[in-house]
Amino acid sequence: MSGAKPQGTMLGHPTGLFLLFTTEMWERFSYYAMRAILVLYLVDKVQSDGGHGLGWNQADAISLYGTFTGLVYLTPLLGGWIADNILGQRKTIMIGGALMALGQFTLAFPHSLVPGLETEMFYLGLFTLVIGNGLFKPNISTMVGDLYEEGDHRRDGAFTIFYMGINLGAFFGAIAVGSIVAYYDGNFQVGFLTAGIGMVLSLIIQMIYAQKLLGDIGTVPAAKLEKQKNADKGEVRNEPLTKVERDRIKVIMVMGLFTIIFWAGFEQAGGLMNLFTKDFTDRFIGTWEVPTTWFQSLNALFIVIFAPVIAPIWIRLGSKEPNSPVKFALALFFLAVGFLFMIGAVLELGGDASSKSSMWWLVGAYFFHTIGELCLSPIGLSMVTKLAPLRIMSLMMGAWFLFIAAANKIGGVVGSFIGHTGTAEEQLANAMGIFAGIAITAVVSGIILYFMADKLVDWMHGAESSNHEHTATEAFEEEIAVTAEHEAIKH
């Protein structure tokens, strides 16, 4: 190491924070642009029929979407290990970002240039994206934390800023790609090209400014640094787990099962709900039709608006603040309410697939799903860090992301029950069954978790106790810090 230090400050924070903010913003732009059109591209008619997609049926498209998003959660475990033990974060990010850009450009490759190989090119692009994502995603948020010394009160505020970058990218990604695809008459290849350009911008910004604004942060593998710090410590690493530790691990495992249910329902957004928006929703405002992909931006918009509201509410409740299991239960109830809106959309159609339901049903569904996310997402990672024994913290964090990976795959399987074939009316009926099934499952699970809450808190052995002397601002910053770490790896 050269010993170079980060240079300068902005708004009281290291300038490197705003480099990472911008890098992550453009990466999120790229990802959410691709995510918004992935299923739509798969189900669009093949080119010979006047479309630009692969002509898959809806069930297969949603199942593939679930597999893809599940892998998005698995590969960061490998990418984090590579960065920690071999390459360091900066090199890993650059390699991962380059692979992600290559994957987007592979998806953008015109069908006319690869006749008969469209599906193979698609799988190659998706595979490259998954590997690149695994290398890129787990390391940006880690470097945000590394900008600050241990105990620096600015750290949580830094994640607040970083979190807004994540959601700005997510919001504008779906908006931009929907507008561009519509302008080019439904050409999804142009959409993937747009996503690839966003990823290239992220890489260019990192290449130009990283050394100047980050110094040596992320250049040395964390495992090497840890060995240097602990060289003179005779720590025992093979101690058996105590009863308290075993109880706390049981809490992580139980809560993980319920988080599978939440995310499996939540992730219908990019699959089944995306297709419902395209086929069964009246998206006209006057004579202008809102692009299907724009609805994918609602989650990011609602997070930016309501994240500053939810966290202070917990603090104002004081001693009446719900414990973590109850907050999880509330998240499941909000998920169910969101799907009640989707049931309302189906009922409005009255079984007539030729008619269209109001777009406000979708807006309501995304709103309640986001409120549920804000009750659950800041809690999950924070809970793991509080409950997992320090010597197996990484293992437990990996297990937590395995739960979320499973949720994404299960969500794809559930969404695929819309059917491989059948009339539009039959698919509409199947969608009704899926929405109702998720809502019922979420309510039943929420009730079970609510009544288990006291026992789970007992198993936490005091880790659940909270400090109600924090201000609302401090509470917001702390919750956003852990939410940002989750979002930086999510999708």
C-alpha positions as CSV (number, residue, x, y, z in Angstrom):
1,M,0.0,0.0,0.0
2,S,1.1,3.5,-0.7
3,G,-0.6,4.9,2.3
4,A,-2.7,7.3,0.2
5,K,-5.7,8.8,2.1
6,P,-9.1,9.9,0.8
7,Q,-9.0,13.6,-0.2
8,G,-11.5,16.3,0.7
9,T,-14.9,16.6,2.3
10,M,-18.3,17.6,1.0
11,L,-21.4,18.4,3.2
12,G,-19.3,17.2,6.1
13,H,-18.6,13.8,4.6
14,P,-15.5,12.4,2.8
15,T,-15.8,13.2,-0.9
16,G,-15.3,9.5,-1.7
17,L,-18.8,9.0,-0.4
18,F,-20.2,10.9,-3.3
19,L,-18.1,8.9,-5.7
20,L,-19.6,5.7,-4.3
21,F,-23.0,7.3,-4.4
22,T,-22.7,8.1,-8.1
23,T,-21.1,4.7,-8.9
24,E,-23.9,2.9,-7.2
25,M,-26.6,5.2,-8.7
26,W,-25.6,4.3,-12.2
27,E,-25.3,0.6,-11.4
28,R,-28.8,0.7,-10.0
29,F,-30.0,2.6,-13.1
30,S,-28.5,-0.2,-15.2
31,Y,-29.9,-3.1,-13.1
32,Y,-33.4,-1.7,-12.7
33,A,-33.6,-0.7,-16.4
34,M,-32.9,-4.4,-17.3
35,R,-35.1,-5.8,-14.6
36,A,-38.1,-3.7,-15.8
37,I,-38.0,-5.1,-19.3
38,L,-36.7,-8.7,-18.7
39,V,-40.0,-10.5,-18.5
40,L,-41.6,-8.2,-21.1
41,Y,-38.8,-9.1,-23.5
42,L,-39.2,-12.8,-22.9
43,V,-43.0,-12.9,-23.6
44,D,-42.9,-10.4,-26.5
45,K,-43.7,-12.0,-29.9
46,V,-40.8,-13.3,-31.9
47,Q,-39.3,-11.0,-34.4
48,S,-41.0,-12.6,-37.4
49,D,-44.4,-11.8,-35.9
50,G,-43.5,-8.1,-35.6
51,G,-42.2,-8.1,-32.0
52,H,-38.7,-7.9,-30.6
53,G,-38.7,-10.6,-27.9
54,L,-38.2,-14.3,-27.6
55,G,-41.9,-15.4,-27.6
56,W,-41.8,-17.4,-24.4
57,N,-45.0,-18.2,-22.5
58,Q,-45.7,-16.2,-19.3
59,A,-45.1,-19.1,-16.9
60,D,-41.6,-19.9,-18.2
61,A,-40.7,-16.2,-18.3
62,I,-41.7,-15.7,-14.7
63,S,-39.9,-18.9,-13.6
64,L,-36.7,-17.7,-15.3
65,Y,-37.1,-14.3,-13.7
66,G,-37.3,-16.0,-10.2
67,T,-34.2,-18.1,-11.0
68,F,-32.2,-15.0,-12.1
69,T,-33.1,-12.9,-9.1
70,G,-32.4,-15.8,-6.8
71,L,-28.9,-16.1,-8.3
72,V,-28.4,-12.4,-7.8
73,Y,-28.6,-13.1,-4.1
74,L,-26.3,-16.1,-4.2
75,T,-23.3,-14.8,-6.2
76,P,-22.5,-11.9,-3.9
77,L,-21.4,-14.5,-1.3
78,L,-18.7,-15.6,-3.7
79,G,-17.9,-12.1,-4.8
80,G,-17.4,-11.0,-1.2
81,W,-15.1,-13.9,-0.5
82,I,-13.0,-13.1,-3.6
83,A,-12.7,-9.4,-2.6
84,D,-11.9,-10.2,1.0
85,N,-9.3,-12.9,0.3
86,I,-7.8,-12.3,-3.2
87,L,-8.5,-9.1,-5.2
88,G,-9.6,-6.4,-2.8
89,Q,-12.8,-4.5,-3.3
90,R,-11.8,-2.1,-5.9
91,K,-10.4,-4.6,-8.4
92,T,-13.4,-6.9,-7.8
93,I,-15.8,-4.0,-8.4
94,M,-14.1,-3.1,-11.7
95,I,-14.1,-6.7,-13.0
96,G,-17.7,-7.2,-11.9
97,G,-18.9,-4.0,-13.4
98,A,-17.2,-4.8,-16.7
99,L,-18.9,-8.2,-16.8
100,M,-22.3,-6.6,-16.1
101,A,-21.8,-4.1,-18.9
102,L,-20.8,-7.0,-21.2
103,G,-23.9,-8.9,-20.1
104,Q,-26.2,-6.0,-20.9
105,F,-24.6,-5.5,-24.3
106,T,-24.9,-9.2,-25.1
107,L,-28.7,-9.0,-24.3
108,A,-28.8,-5.9,-26.6
109,F,-27.3,-7.8,-29.6
110,P,-29.7,-7.5,-32.5
111,H,-31.5,-10.8,-33.4
112,S,-30.9,-10.2,-37.1
113,L,-27.1,-10.6,-36.5
114,V,-27.4,-14.0,-34.7
115,P,-30.3,-15.8,-36.5
116,G,-31.1,-19.0,-34.7
117,L,-28.9,-18.1,-31.7
118,E,-31.2,-15.6,-29.9
119,T,-31.8,-17.8,-26.9
120,E,-28.2,-18.8,-26.6
121,M,-27.1,-15.2,-26.6
122,F,-29.8,-14.4,-24.1
123,Y,-28.5,-17.0,-21.7
124,L,-24.9,-15.9,-22.2
125,G,-25.8,-12.3,-21.4
126,L,-27.8,-13.3,-18.3
127,F,-25.0,-15.6,-17.1
128,T,-22.5,-12.8,-17.5
129,L,-24.8,-10.4,-15.6
130,V,-25.1,-12.8,-12.7
131,I,-21.4,-13.4,-12.3
132,G,-20.6,-9.6,-12.7
133,N,-23.3,-8.8,-10.1
134,G,-21.8,-11.2,-7.7
135,L,-18.4,-9.5,-7.9
136,F,-19.8,-5.9,-7.9
137,K,-22.6,-5.9,-5.4
138,P,-21.3,-6.8,-2.0
139,N,-18.3,-4.4,-2.1
140,I,-19.6,-0.9,-2.7
141,S,-21.5,-0.7,0.6
142,T,-18.5,-2.1,2.5
143,M,-16.3,0.7,1.2
144,V,-18.9,3.2,2.3
145,G,-18.3,2.0,5.9
146,D,-14.5,1.9,5.4
147,L,-14.5,5.7,4.7
148,Y,-15.1,6.2,8.5
149,E,-13.3,5.2,11.6
150,E,-15.0,2.9,14.0
151,G,-17.4,4.9,16.2
152,D,-17.6,7.9,13.7
153,H,-21.1,9.3,14.2
154,R,-21.3,10.3,10.5
155,R,-21.4,6.7,9.3
156,D,-25.1,6.2,9.6
157,G,-25.7,9.5,7.9
158,A,-23.4,8.4,5.1
159,F,-25.6,5.4,4.4
160,T,-28.6,7.7,4.3
161,I,-27.0,9.6,1.4
162,F,-25.9,6.3,-0.2
163,Y,-29.4,4.9,0.1
164,M,-30.8,7.9,-1.8
165,G,-28.4,7.2,-4.6
166,I,-29.6,3.6,-4.8
167,N,-33.2,4.6,-5.1
168,L,-32.5,7.5,-7.5
169,G,-30.9,5.0,-9.9
170,A,-33.7,2.5,-9.4
171,F,-36.4,5.2,-10.1
172,F,-34.8,6.7,-13.2
173,G,-33.7,3.4,-14.6
174,A,-37.2,2.0,-15.1
175,I,-38.5,5.4,-16.2
176,A,-35.8,5.9,-18.8
177,V,-35.8,2.4,-20.3
178,G,-39.6,2.4,-20.6
179,S,-39.5,5.7,-22.4
180,I,-36.7,4.7,-24.8
181,V,-38.3,1.3,-25.6
182,A,-41.6,3.0,-26.3
183,Y,-39.8,5.6,-28.5
184,Y,-38.2,2.8,-30.6
185,D,-41.5,1.0,-31.1
186,G,-41.0,-1.7,-28.5
187,N,-37.4,-2.6,-29.3
188,F,-36.1,-4.2,-26.1
189,Q,-32.6,-4.4,-27.5
190,V,-32.3,-0.6,-27.3
191,G,-33.5,-0.9,-23.7
192,F,-30.7,-3.4,-22.8
193,L,-28.2,-1.1,-24.6
194,T,-29.4,1.8,-22.4
195,A,-28.8,-0.3,-19.3
196,G,-25.3,-1.2,-20.6
197,I,-24.5,2.4,-21.1
198,G,-25.5,3.2,-17.5
199,M,-23.1,0.5,-16.3
200,V,-20.3,1.8,-18.4
201,L,-20.8,5.3,-16.9
202,S,-20.6,3.7,-13.4
203,L,-17.2,2.1,-14.4
204,I,-15.8,5.3,-16.0
205,I,-16.6,7.4,-12.9
206,Q,-14.9,4.8,-10.7
207,M,-11.8,4.5,-12.9
208,I,-11.2,8.3,-13.1
209,Y,-11.8,9.3,-9.5
210,A,-11.3,6.2,-7.2
211,Q,-7.6,6.7,-6.3
212,K,-8.0,10.4,-5.8
213,L,-11.2,10.3,-3.7
214,L,-10.9,6.9,-2.0
215,G,-7.1,6.7,-1.4
216,D,-6.1,3.1,-0.7
217,I,-9.6,2.0,0.6
218,G,-10.5,-1.3,-1.0
219,T,-7.1,-2.0,-2.6
220,V,-6.0,-4.6,0.0
221,P,-8.0,-7.8,0.7
222,A,-9.8,-7.5,4.0
223,A,-8.5,-10.9,5.1
224,K,-4.9,-9.7,4.9
225,L,-5.7,-6.6,6.9
226,E,-7.5,-8.7,9.5
227,K,-4.5,-11.0,9.8
228,Q,-2.3,-8.0,10.4
229,K,-4.6,-6.7,13.1
230,N,-4.9,-10.0,14.9
231,A,-1.3,-11.2,14.5
232,D,-0.6,-10.8,18.2
233,K,-3.9,-11.9,19.5
234,G,-4.3,-15.5,20.7
235,E,-8.1,-15.7,20.0
236,V,-9.8,-19.1,20.3
237,R,-11.9,-19.6,17.2
238,N,-13.3,-23.1,17.8
239,E,-15.2,-22.6,21.0
240,P,-18.5,-24.5,21.2
241,L,-21.7,-22.4,21.0
242,T,-23.2,-21.4,24.3
243,K,-26.9,-21.9,25.0
244,V,-27.5,-18.2,24.5
245,E,-25.8,-18.3,21.2
246,R,-27.8,-21.3,20.1
247,D,-31.0,-19.6,21.1
248,R,-30.1,-16.5,19.1
249,I,-29.3,-18.6,16.0
250,K,-32.7,-20.3,16.3
251,V,-34.3,-16.8,16.1
252,I,-32.3,-16.1,12.9
253,M,-33.5,-19.4,11.4
254,V,-37.1,-18.9,12.3
255,M,-37.2,-15.3,11.1
256,G,-35.5,-16.4,7.9
257,L,-38.5,-18.7,7.1
258,F,-40.9,-15.8,7.4
259,T,-38.7,-13.5,5.4
260,I,-38.9,-16.1,2.5
261,I,-42.7,-15.7,2.5
262,F,-42.4,-11.9,2.4
263,W,-39.9,-11.6,-0.4
264,A,-41.5,-14.4,-2.5
265,G,-44.7,-12.2,-2.5
266,F,-42.8,-8.9,-2.9
267,E,-40.8,-10.1,-5.9
268,Q,-44.0,-10.7,-8.0
269,A,-43.4,-7.0,-8.9
270,G,-40.9,-7.7,-11.6
271,G,-42.7,-10.8,-12.9
272,L,-46.5,-11.5,-12.5
273,M,-47.4,-7.9,-11.6
274,N,-45.3,-6.6,-14.4
275,L,-47.2,-8.8,-16.9
276,F,-50.6,-7.9,-15.3
277,T,-49.7,-4.2,-15.8
278,K,-49.0,-4.8,-19.5
279,D,-52.0,-7.0,-20.3
280,F,-54.8,-6.1,-18.0
281,T,-54.3,-2.5,-16.8
282,D,-55.7,0.7,-18.3
283,R,-52.5,2.8,-18.4
284,F,-54.0,5.8,-20.3
285,I,-54.0,9.3,-18.9
286,G,-56.0,11.1,-21.5
287,T,-54.5,10.0,-24.9
288,W,-51.1,9.2,-23.4
289,E,-50.3,5.6,-22.3
290,V,-48.0,5.2,-19.3
291,P,-45.2,2.7,-20.2
292,T,-45.5,-0.6,-18.4
293,T,-42.0,-0.2,-16.9
294,W,-42.8,3.1,-15.2
295,F,-44.7,1.2,-12.5
296,Q,-41.5,-0.5,-11.5
297,S,-40.3,2.9,-10.3
298,L,-43.0,3.2,-7.7
299,N,-41.2,1.2,-5.1
300,A,-38.1,3.4,-5.2
301,L,-40.2,6.5,-5.2
302,F,-42.2,5.4,-2.2
303,I,-39.1,4.4,-0.3
304,V,-37.6,7.9,-0.8
305,I,-40.8,9.5,0.4
306,F,-41.7,7.3,3.3
307,A,-38.4,6.0,4.7
308,P,-37.9,9.3,6.6
309,V,-41.4,8.8,8.1
310,I,-41.4,5.1,9.2
311,A,-38.2,5.1,11.3
312,P,-39.2,8.1,13.5
313,I,-42.6,6.6,14.1
314,W,-40.9,3.7,16.0
315,I,-39.1,6.2,18.2
316,R,-42.2,8.2,18.9
317,L,-43.9,5.1,20.1
318,G,-41.2,4.9,22.9
319,S,-41.7,1.9,25.1
320,K,-44.6,0.8,22.9
321,E,-42.3,0.3,19.9
322,P,-43.0,-3.2,18.4
323,N,-40.2,-5.7,18.7
324,S,-38.5,-7.2,15.6
325,P,-40.8,-10.2,15.2
326,V,-43.9,-8.0,15.4
327,K,-42.4,-5.6,12.8
328,F,-41.9,-8.6,10.6
329,A,-45.6,-9.6,11.2
330,L,-46.7,-6.1,10.3
331,A,-44.6,-6.4,7.1
332,L,-46.5,-9.6,6.2
333,F,-49.9,-7.9,6.9
334,F,-48.9,-4.9,4.6
335,L,-47.9,-7.4,1.9
336,A,-51.4,-9.0,2.2
337,V,-53.1,-5.6,1.9
338,G,-51.1,-4.9,-1.2
339,F,-52.4,-8.1,-2.8
340,L,-55.9,-7.2,-1.8
341,F,-55.5,-4.3,-4.2
342,M,-54.4,-6.7,-6.9
343,I,-57.5,-8.8,-6.1
344,G,-59.6,-5.7,-6.5
345,A,-58.0,-5.1,-9.9
346,V,-59.0,-8.6,-11.0
347,L,-62.5,-8.2,-9.7
348,E,-62.9,-5.0,-11.6
349,L,-62.4,-6.9,-14.8
350,G,-65.3,-9.3,-13.9
351,G,-63.6,-12.1,-15.7
352,D,-63.5,-10.2,-19.0
353,A,-59.8,-10.2,-20.2
354,S,-60.6,-7.8,-23.0
355,S,-61.4,-5.0,-20.5
356,K,-58.8,-3.1,-18.4
357,S,-58.6,-2.3,-14.6
358,S,-57.6,1.0,-13.1
359,M,-53.9,1.7,-12.7
360,W,-54.6,3.0,-9.2
361,W,-55.0,-0.6,-8.0
362,L,-51.4,-1.1,-8.9
363,V,-50.3,2.1,-7.2
364,G,-52.0,1.0,-4.0
365,A,-50.4,-2.4,-4.2
366,Y,-46.9,-1.0,-4.6
367,F,-47.5,1.5,-1.8
368,F,-48.4,-1.2,0.8
369,H,-45.7,-3.5,-0.4
370,T,-43.2,-0.7,0.1
371,I,-44.5,0.1,3.6
372,G,-44.1,-3.6,4.4
373,E,-40.5,-3.5,3.0
374,L,-39.7,-0.6,5.3
375,C,-41.0,-2.6,8.3
376,L,-38.9,-5.6,7.4
377,S,-35.8,-4.6,5.4
378,P,-34.1,-2.5,8.0
379,I,-34.7,-5.2,10.6
380,G,-33.3,-8.3,8.9
381,L,-29.6,-7.4,8.6
382,S,-29.6,-5.5,11.8
383,M,-31.1,-8.5,13.6
384,V,-28.4,-10.8,12.2
385,T,-25.6,-8.5,13.3
386,K,-27.1,-8.3,16.8
387,L,-27.8,-12.0,17.3
388,A,-25.1,-13.9,15.4
389,P,-21.9,-14.9,17.4
390,L,-19.0,-12.8,16.1
391,R,-16.9,-15.8,15.2
392,I,-19.6,-17.0,12.7
393,M,-21.1,-13.6,11.7
394,S,-20.2,-14.0,8.0
395,L,-21.7,-17.5,7.9
396,M,-25.0,-16.3,9.4
397,M,-25.1,-13.3,7.0
398,G,-24.6,-15.7,4.2
399,A,-27.4,-17.9,5.5
400,W,-29.7,-14.8,5.7
401,F,-29.0,-14.1,2.0
402,L,-29.7,-17.7,1.2
403,F,-33.2,-17.3,2.6
404,I,-33.7,-14.3,0.3
405,A,-32.3,-16.2,-2.7
406,A,-34.8,-19.0,-1.9
407,A,-37.6,-16.5,-1.7
408,N,-36.8,-15.1,-5.2
409,K,-36.8,-18.6,-6.7
410,I,-40.0,-19.6,-4.9
411,G,-41.6,-16.3,-6.0
412,G,-40.8,-17.3,-9.6
413,V,-42.4,-20.7,-9.2
414,V,-45.5,-19.2,-7.6
415,G,-45.8,-16.6,-10.3
416,S,-45.5,-19.3,-13.0
417,F,-48.8,-20.8,-11.8
418,I,-50.4,-18.3,-14.2
419,G,-50.0,-21.2,-16.6
420,H,-48.0,-22.2,-19.7
421,T,-51.0,-22.1,-22.0
422,G,-54.6,-21.1,-21.9
423,T,-56.8,-18.2,-22.8
424,A,-56.4,-14.7,-21.4
425,E,-59.5,-15.4,-19.2
426,E,-57.9,-18.5,-17.8
427,Q,-54.7,-16.7,-17.1
428,L,-56.6,-13.9,-15.4
429,A,-58.4,-16.5,-13.2
430,N,-55.0,-18.0,-12.3
431,A,-53.6,-14.6,-11.4
432,M,-56.6,-14.1,-9.1
433,G,-55.7,-17.4,-7.4
434,I,-52.1,-16.5,-7.0
435,F,-52.8,-13.0,-5.6
436,A,-55.4,-14.5,-3.1
437,G,-53.0,-17.3,-2.2
438,I,-50.2,-15.0,-1.4
439,A,-52.5,-12.7,0.6
440,I,-53.9,-15.6,2.7
441,T,-50.4,-17.1,3.3
442,A,-49.1,-13.7,4.4
443,V,-51.9,-13.1,6.8
444,V,-51.7,-16.6,8.3
445,S,-47.9,-16.3,8.6
446,G,-48.2,-12.9,10.2
447,I,-50.6,-14.1,12.8
448,I,-48.4,-17.1,13.6
449,L,-45.3,-14.9,13.9
450,Y,-47.2,-12.3,16.1
451,F,-48.0,-15.0,18.6
452,M,-44.5,-16.4,18.5
453,A,-43.0,-12.9,19.1
454,D,-42.6,-13.1,22.9
455,K,-40.9,-16.5,22.7
456,L,-38.5,-15.3,20.0
457,V,-37.7,-12.2,22.1
458,D,-36.9,-14.5,25.0
459,W,-34.5,-16.5,22.8
460,M,-32.7,-13.2,21.9
461,H,-31.6,-12.9,25.6
462,G,-31.6,-9.1,25.7
463,A,-30.3,-8.4,22.2
464,E,-33.7,-6.9,21.4
465,S,-33.6,-4.1,24.0
466,S,-33.5,-0.7,22.3
467,N,-32.4,2.7,23.4
468,H,-35.4,5.0,23.2
469,E,-33.3,8.1,24.0
470,H,-32.3,8.3,20.3
471,T,-33.7,11.2,18.4
472,A,-35.9,10.6,15.4
473,T,-33.1,11.7,13.1
474,E,-30.7,9.2,14.7
475,A,-33.3,6.5,14.4
476,F,-33.8,7.2,10.8
477,E,-30.1,7.2,10.0
478,E,-29.5,3.9,11.9
479,E,-32.4,2.1,10.1
480,I,-31.4,3.5,6.7
481,A,-27.8,2.4,7.3
482,V,-28.8,-1.3,7.5
483,T,-31.4,-0.9,4.8
484,A,-28.8,0.6,2.4
485,E,-26.5,-2.4,3.0
486,H,-29.4,-4.7,2.1
487,E,-30.4,-2.7,-0.9
488,A,-26.9,-2.6,-2.2
489,I,-26.8,-6.3,-2.5
490,K,-30.5,-6.7,-3.3
491,H,-31.3,-7.3,-7.0
